[in-house]
Amino acid sequence: MGNANNIMSNIILEQTLPRGYKPAPRGITEDYTDSNGVKWKVIKFLGKYYRKKNSSSTTTTTTINNSTTTTTTIRRDNDPQPTTELPSWVPDCVKNGVKSLSGTTDPNKVVYINDKGDKWYFSKNGDFLYIFKSGRRINGDYVCDDNDVVITTEDGEVYRGKNKKWLKKVTDSELQKKLKDKTDTNFWEDIKIGVPSLIDKAGEWFHDMGDDLKKWWKEWRKKENNGNSNSSCNTNGWLKDPTDSKKYVFKVIECKWYTKNVSTCKEFNISDNPKYKSSVDILNREYPNELKNCDKNQSSVNEPSWVKEHSCIKGFGPALPKNSDSKVSFKSSNGVDILNFYKNFNFSYEHENGIIENGTWKCENNITVIDTDDKARYTSDKGWDYSKVIKKDQEIIKKDYEISPDDEIIYKQVDKDEF
C-alpha cells in the first residue's frame, strides 16, 4: 500500500466567503432587483452563487449663518425602521429572551435596540442581523431551544436569552478534547484561574467575551511543552496513514473516524462526510478492530428519554451525539444536512451551506409529518412535497421538473416580467 495515493489528498484548502454574502435563491446568477425594489449584488464563490443587499447613500446640504455643511449618510436598503406593532409570527422564545421588541416596516422582521444604540434584527425565516451603532454588521441565525432563544453569529458568538449576555463558543478542537478530560487536575486548576467565565452548556463550552481564551490556551500549551506552543499536537494514540503518508494520522472517537494534520494540528471527523468514504473504507479494512466495540445501538445513548414516546421519528437512522435534552438530531439522506426534532414539536432543517429552515413536526398513525414555515411538507411514507412552497423575492414556477438522484426538485425560475 506504500505506492497508493495519500488518502487525504482530496482535502481542499479553506477559502473565505466575503463578509455579508449569503446563499442566493435557486436560479439567481447575476445582480437583480426583487419585487420589493431591493437591489441585490450577486457573486459566484466556489461554484455557488451568493448575494447581499446593495447599500446606497444620500447627501444632505445644510446652510447655517451663510455657512454650508454637506453630510453624506450611508443607508442600507435592508434596514427597516421600527414600528409599534409586533407581528404574530414572533416566537415566544424571542419575546421572552429579548425584551422591548418592536415590529418594523418589513412585516417579516422585528428589531430590538439596546441602550448603546445597536440593533438586533430577527427575521421570520430564522436569520439574525446585529448592526452596531457604528454601522458594523454581523450576520447569524437564531433558534428556540426549550423556549429559550439561542442566537449564533457567523464569528462564533452565542447569546442565550436566559443568561442575558453574549458568550463565545470554544471551537479549537484540541482544547475541546482537553475539556472532556476531567482527570487532568493541573489543567483544570489553571483554566479556572485563567478563564473564570468558562461554562459547560449541554456539552458545549462557552466563555465571556472579555476573557481571551485563545491567548490563554496558547500560553498554557507553551508552558506545558517547554516553550513550544505546537508540540501539544502529539500523535500518541493515533494510527498511522495506511498509505505511509506522514501528513495525517487517524483515530476512532465515539465510533467515528477522525483525522489530524500533523503539521497544523487540525482535527476533524471524516466518517460523516461522503467525500471521504473511500478513505474510511481503507481505514476499516486496515484497522478492523477499531470499531468492534462500537455499540450498534449507540443511537439510543444519543436520544433524550422523551423520544421513546414518539416512535415515528426513529426512522432517520442513528441519532447524532446529543447536546441538549430538548432535541434529537439526525443526518439527512444526503449525509451532510441535519434534521432537528425538538421536544416542544418545533423542527429545524440545517443545510450544509448554513441556511436553517424552521417548522413543526408531529406523529400521525406512526407516520412522521413535518411542515416547514415556507409550506413544504414531509411525510415518512411519501417524502417531501414542495408544491406549496412560497418564495419571497421572486415568483417561482415549478415547471418541467424532475427528481434527481438526491431527491431534490429542480425548479425553473421565471421573472415576473416574462409573463
Legacy VTK file of the C-alpha trace (Angstrom):
# vtk DataFile Version 3.0
C-alpha trace
ASCII
DATASET POLYDATA
POINTS 419 float
0.000 0.000 0.000
3.065 2.219 0.084
2.509 3.302 -3.505
-1.094 4.276 -3.000
-2.083 7.885 -3.213
-2.390 9.768 0.017
-5.942 9.024 1.189
-6.390 12.600 2.306
-5.326 14.132 -0.999
-8.829 15.422 -1.604
-8.674 17.928 1.240
-9.443 21.398 -0.134
-7.649 24.477 1.161
-10.016 26.687 3.117
-11.219 29.882 1.450
-13.270 32.667 2.927
-16.581 33.974 1.576
-16.637 37.798 1.523
-18.446 39.231 4.572
-22.155 39.845 4.277
-22.899 37.376 1.475
-25.451 34.609 1.919
-26.631 31.813 -0.460
-28.685 33.186 -3.363
-32.077 31.682 -4.293
-32.007 28.980 -6.940
-31.601 30.298 -10.444
-30.175 33.676 -9.401
-26.776 34.147 -11.094
-26.418 37.918 -11.524
-27.298 41.257 -9.883
-31.044 41.926 -9.726
-33.826 43.946 -8.098
-36.530 41.964 -6.287
-40.289 42.589 -6.226
-39.895 44.916 -3.203
-37.473 47.152 -5.095
-34.430 45.962 -3.141
-31.227 45.730 -5.176
-29.029 42.654 -4.724
-25.351 42.105 -5.532
-24.608 38.520 -6.688
-21.196 36.794 -6.782
-20.008 33.273 -7.636
-17.862 31.583 -4.972
-16.537 28.001 -5.131
-19.113 27.108 -7.777
-22.129 28.521 -5.918
-23.913 31.881 -6.055
-24.179 34.239 -3.075
-25.879 37.598 -2.643
-26.029 40.636 -0.390
-28.115 43.771 -0.488
-26.619 46.851 -2.058
-26.205 49.988 0.020
-26.936 53.458 -1.175
-26.117 56.924 0.102
-27.953 60.194 0.493
-26.395 63.666 0.650
-27.824 66.410 2.861
-26.789 70.074 2.497
-27.417 72.420 5.449
-26.878 76.218 5.488
-26.499 77.994 8.849
-25.423 81.643 9.081
-24.172 81.585 5.474
-22.027 78.503 6.249
-22.821 75.434 4.185
-22.268 71.890 5.526
-22.630 68.800 3.343
-23.203 65.426 5.055
-23.225 62.069 3.282
-25.099 59.285 5.101
-24.768 55.650 4.115
-28.193 53.995 4.005
-28.803 50.279 3.784
-31.868 49.250 1.793
-32.412 46.254 4.085
-32.632 48.204 7.344
-36.373 48.515 8.069
-37.486 51.132 10.566
-39.133 50.285 13.919
-42.919 50.408 14.278
-45.172 49.823 17.268
-46.995 46.672 16.127
-45.380 43.264 16.756
-46.232 40.591 14.113
-47.995 37.403 15.222
-45.245 35.121 13.874
-42.675 36.183 16.506
-41.804 33.075 18.603
-42.361 33.176 22.359
-38.697 32.367 22.945
-37.697 35.627 21.242
-40.285 37.639 23.172
-39.101 36.129 26.467
-35.379 36.259 25.727
-35.220 39.773 24.255
-37.429 42.393 25.870
-38.689 45.632 24.251
-39.072 44.154 20.766
-40.641 46.279 18.048
-42.175 45.478 14.715
-40.633 47.077 11.626
-41.645 48.398 8.248
-40.751 44.914 6.971
-43.521 42.540 8.173
-41.011 39.665 8.240
-38.557 41.347 10.632
-38.635 42.620 14.224
-35.973 44.664 15.986
-34.534 45.262 19.447
-32.447 48.408 20.078
-30.160 48.193 23.130
-29.021 51.078 25.316
-25.898 51.531 23.147
-27.971 52.107 20.033
-27.087 48.729 18.490
-29.877 46.987 16.568
-30.769 43.296 16.680
-32.924 42.197 13.730
-34.826 38.887 13.900
-36.269 37.591 10.618
-39.200 35.233 10.238
-37.009 32.696 8.409
-34.579 32.385 11.346
-31.945 34.848 10.130
-30.364 37.292 12.581
-28.506 40.561 11.964
-26.592 42.611 14.541
-25.916 46.214 13.481
-23.604 48.204 15.726
-24.255 51.921 16.123
-21.011 52.438 14.187
-22.544 50.613 11.225
-20.593 47.359 11.506
-22.785 44.358 10.744
-22.638 40.705 11.811
-24.962 38.072 10.353
-26.164 34.948 12.113
-29.250 32.904 12.900
-31.448 32.055 15.865
-33.405 29.032 17.100
-35.690 28.262 20.001
-34.249 25.737 22.449
-36.724 24.721 25.144
-38.407 28.167 24.935
-35.029 29.913 25.191
-33.777 31.947 22.231
-30.260 30.997 21.106
-28.508 33.393 18.712
-25.350 32.285 16.903
-23.337 34.753 14.826
-21.012 33.950 11.947
-17.950 34.763 14.082
-18.806 32.195 16.777
-20.545 34.372 19.358
-23.618 32.983 21.116
-26.400 34.726 23.035
-28.843 32.832 25.239
-31.908 34.722 26.394
-31.938 33.195 29.880
-28.360 34.366 30.542
-28.871 37.851 29.074
-25.281 38.056 27.837
-23.091 37.240 24.866
-20.694 34.305 25.077
-18.032 32.996 22.724
-18.062 29.311 21.812
-14.925 27.191 22.189
-14.088 25.999 18.658
-10.471 24.836 18.976
-10.616 21.033 18.522
-7.570 20.341 20.703
-8.988 22.435 23.540
-12.436 20.830 23.150
-10.841 17.417 23.595
-8.879 18.645 26.594
-12.058 19.927 28.228
-13.535 16.412 28.023
-10.668 15.093 30.150
-11.716 15.570 33.774
-8.663 13.745 35.154
-6.033 16.438 34.477
-6.368 18.397 37.718
-3.479 20.739 36.888
-5.189 21.818 33.677
-8.496 22.475 35.434
-6.867 24.468 38.219
-5.078 26.626 35.651
-8.054 27.254 33.379
-10.386 28.156 36.257
-7.960 30.919 37.161
-7.105 31.990 33.611
-10.644 31.824 32.170
-13.025 32.045 35.157
-16.114 32.567 32.990
-15.794 29.162 31.216
-19.089 27.239 31.405
-20.483 23.979 30.012
-23.825 24.181 28.186
-25.152 20.777 27.133
-21.710 19.509 26.200
-20.522 22.702 24.510
-18.160 25.173 26.177
-18.544 28.966 26.247
-16.794 31.909 27.874
-17.385 35.641 28.369
-16.295 37.915 25.541
-13.838 39.677 27.859
-11.767 36.540 28.529
-9.078 35.954 25.891
-9.265 32.157 25.838
-7.236 31.847 22.631
-4.289 33.671 24.196
-4.550 31.703 27.450
-4.613 28.351 25.598
-1.556 29.261 23.519
0.400 30.288 26.614
-0.663 27.192 28.549
0.470 24.856 25.767
3.765 26.710 25.529
4.358 26.360 29.271
3.452 22.662 29.290
5.720 21.850 26.346
8.913 23.669 27.231
8.226 26.788 25.216
6.845 25.127 22.064
3.170 26.013 21.714
2.634 23.496 18.864
4.212 20.413 20.426
0.933 19.604 22.218
-0.183 18.362 18.803
1.281 14.934 19.534
0.201 11.745 17.810
0.170 9.433 20.817
-2.758 7.047 20.458
-3.291 7.920 16.797
-2.892 5.451 13.936
-0.550 5.992 11.001
-1.827 6.556 7.475
-2.143 3.138 5.763
-0.691 4.696 2.613
2.505 5.557 4.532
1.903 9.284 4.247
3.445 11.242 7.115
0.999 14.148 6.834
-2.052 12.659 8.585
-2.830 10.302 11.453
-6.171 8.694 12.333
-8.224 7.715 15.353
-11.701 6.399 16.226
-13.526 8.823 18.541
-17.077 7.962 19.648
-17.301 5.368 16.851
-16.299 7.883 14.155
-13.058 8.081 12.200
-11.160 11.338 12.788
-8.031 12.603 11.068
-5.394 15.029 12.306
-2.993 17.089 10.230
0.360 16.531 11.921
1.673 19.943 10.838
-1.303 22.160 11.687
-2.928 20.028 14.439
-6.260 20.481 12.638
-8.550 17.587 13.515
-11.924 16.717 12.004
-14.493 13.955 11.506
-14.294 12.118 8.156
-16.895 9.401 8.845
-19.847 11.753 8.352
-18.543 13.367 5.159
-19.317 11.370 1.965
-16.288 12.996 0.319
-14.020 10.784 2.432
-15.905 7.498 2.015
-13.011 5.823 0.180
-10.649 6.892 2.966
-12.958 5.427 5.619
-13.223 2.171 3.658
-9.413 1.875 3.582
-9.182 2.548 7.307
-11.885 -0.019 8.099
-10.016 -2.660 6.099
-6.625 -1.810 7.589
-7.834 -1.432 11.209
-10.893 -3.734 11.533
-10.664 -3.969 15.330
-11.008 -0.225 15.943
-14.785 -0.276 15.558
-15.511 -3.709 17.035
-16.578 -2.316 20.401
-18.920 0.287 18.955
-22.462 -0.342 20.088
-24.787 -0.736 17.114
-27.480 0.764 19.285
-25.386 3.884 20.009
-28.338 5.929 18.765
-30.275 5.182 21.962
-27.490 6.783 24.023
-27.776 9.956 21.969
-31.570 10.168 22.186
-33.272 12.035 25.058
-35.751 9.945 27.046
-38.808 11.715 25.572
-38.030 10.291 22.112
-39.290 6.881 23.297
-42.804 8.349 23.366
-42.652 9.195 19.639
-41.649 6.089 17.711
-42.317 7.789 14.349
-39.086 9.810 14.495
-36.868 6.749 14.885
-36.738 6.019 11.165
-33.996 8.518 10.353
-31.007 6.327 11.217
-28.718 6.710 14.244
-29.114 9.912 16.249
-26.215 12.344 16.391
-24.463 12.904 19.741
-26.875 14.944 21.817
-26.008 18.423 23.102
-29.418 19.185 24.566
-32.166 17.158 26.259
-34.761 19.240 24.413
-33.907 17.991 20.902
-32.755 14.964 18.922
-30.803 15.320 15.663
-30.203 13.123 12.611
-28.212 13.336 9.399
-30.371 13.797 6.285
-30.352 11.270 3.452
-27.621 13.258 1.645
-25.275 12.761 4.602
-24.471 16.450 5.179
-27.639 18.314 6.204
-29.070 17.948 9.732
-32.673 17.431 10.900
-33.508 18.660 14.431
-36.671 17.479 16.250
-37.472 19.485 19.399
-39.404 18.263 22.430
-41.912 21.124 22.008
-42.639 19.853 18.438
-40.624 22.565 16.706
-38.407 21.446 13.832
-35.376 22.868 12.017
-33.521 21.737 8.895
-29.876 22.825 8.789
-28.464 22.924 5.270
-24.745 22.369 4.679
-24.436 25.975 3.420
-25.715 27.358 6.734
-29.353 28.068 5.816
-31.826 26.969 8.504
-35.484 26.255 7.703
-37.821 26.157 10.693
-41.130 24.381 11.094
-43.076 21.886 13.230
-43.369 18.105 13.434
-45.899 15.561 14.694
-46.716 11.846 14.613
-49.904 10.725 12.855
-50.600 6.977 12.923
-46.870 6.348 13.378
-46.082 8.480 10.302
-43.735 11.445 10.666
-45.259 14.716 9.429
-43.055 17.814 9.065
-44.408 21.219 7.983
-41.874 23.978 7.307
-42.562 27.709 7.530
-42.298 28.028 3.732
-45.116 25.456 3.236
-43.010 22.430 2.332
-44.299 19.166 3.832
-42.589 15.861 4.591
-44.294 12.587 5.434
-42.305 9.433 6.109
-44.485 7.419 3.732
-44.315 9.829 0.752
-41.227 12.018 1.251
-41.011 15.783 0.616
-43.763 17.766 -1.146
-42.709 21.246 -2.366
-45.828 22.053 -4.378
-46.985 24.793 -1.976
-43.588 26.358 -1.285
-43.720 30.165 -1.092
-40.695 32.142 -2.283
-40.306 35.793 -1.248
-38.037 37.557 -3.705
-39.344 36.245 -6.996
-42.168 34.201 -8.476
-41.151 30.565 -8.796
-42.990 28.345 -11.202
-42.464 24.645 -10.730
-42.323 23.709 -14.400
-40.970 20.671 -16.195
-39.302 19.450 -13.005
-37.654 16.142 -12.473
-36.474 14.224 -9.424
-32.707 13.969 -9.193
-30.896 11.032 -7.528
-30.700 13.154 -4.381
-34.488 13.583 -4.383
-34.198 17.340 -4.957
-36.804 19.098 -7.045
-35.259 21.165 -9.825
-37.186 24.379 -10.330
-37.237 26.661 -13.339
-37.304 30.244 -12.116
-39.152 32.748 -14.236
-39.047 36.524 -13.799
-42.366 38.313 -13.366
-41.542 40.427 -16.402
-41.685 37.349 -18.631
-45.438 36.953 -18.245
LINES 1 420
419 0 1 2 3 4 5 6 7 8 9 10 11 12 13 14 15 16 17 18 19 20 21 22 23 24 25 26 27 28 29 30 31 32 33 34 35 36 37 38 39 40 41 42 43 44 45 46 47 48 49 50 51 52 53 54 55 56 57 58 59 60 61 62 63 64 65 66 67 68 69 70 71 72 73 74 75 76 77 78 79 80 81 82 83 84 85 86 87 88 89 90 91 92 93 94 95 96 97 98 99 100 101 102 103 104 105 106 107 108 109 110 111 112 113 114 115 116 117 118 119 120 121 122 123 124 125 126 127 128 129 130 131 132 133 134 135 136 137 138 139 140 141 142 143 144 145 146 147 148 149 150 151 152 153 154 155 156 157 158 159 160 161 162 163 164 165 166 167 168 169 170 171 172 173 174 175 176 177 178 179 180 181 182 183 184 185 186 187 188 189 190 191 192 193 194 195 196 197 198 199 200 201 202 203 204 205 206 207 208 209 210 211 212 213 214 215 216 217 218 219 220 221 222 223 224 225 226 227 228 229 230 231 232 233 234 235 236 237 238 239 240 241 242 243 244 245 246 247 248 249 250 251 252 253 254 255 256 257 258 259 260 261 262 263 264 265 266 267 268 269 270 271 272 273 274 275 276 277 278 279 280 281 282 283 284 285 286 287 288 289 290 291 292 293 294 295 296 297 298 299 300 301 302 303 304 305 306 307 308 309 310 311 312 313 314 315 316 317 318 319 320 321 322 323 324 325 326 327 328 329 330 331 332 333 334 335 336 337 338 339 340 341 342 343 344 345 346 347 348 349 350 351 352 353 354 355 356 357 358 359 360 361 362 363 364 365 366 367 368 369 370 371 372 373 374 375 376 377 378 379 380 381 382 383 384 385 386 387 388 389 390 391 392 393 394 395 396 397 398 399 400 401 402 403 404 405 406 407 408 409 410 411 412 413 414 415 416 417 418
